[in-house]
Amino acid sequence: MLVRKISLRLDSKTFEKVKFKAALAGVNISEYIRHTLVSAKPPVHKFDKITIYKLSKVVSILNQVALTISSKEQLSSDYLLNILAEIYKLLDEIFKKIEGEKDVS
């Protein structure tokens, strides 16, 4: 039983497209919109190339640390602090960029 209602505003051109697609599917507009909303994949945030590069660099650094640890080599405190500082810096840049994008929208 359908009890919740959502209002949706469309321009004439978009409405006609939805109406046409619903007719092609053999359902009414409401059924078509419900089906489309439920089965659609949610939008994925598209990171720019620099952000992806920074994230891959963090992963690469962590992999190097994991390999070193698994080989049972001793890691100096200075080495670990430098790695953590670099990871922190990269993640901080990424988070600032993401927050900056939220403020713009």
Secondary structure, DSSP 8 states (H G I E B T S, - for coil): -----------HHHHHHHHHHHHHHTS-HHHHHHHHHHHS--------HHHHHHHHHHHHHHHHHHHHHHTT----HHHHHHHHHHHHHHHHHHHHHHHHHHHH-
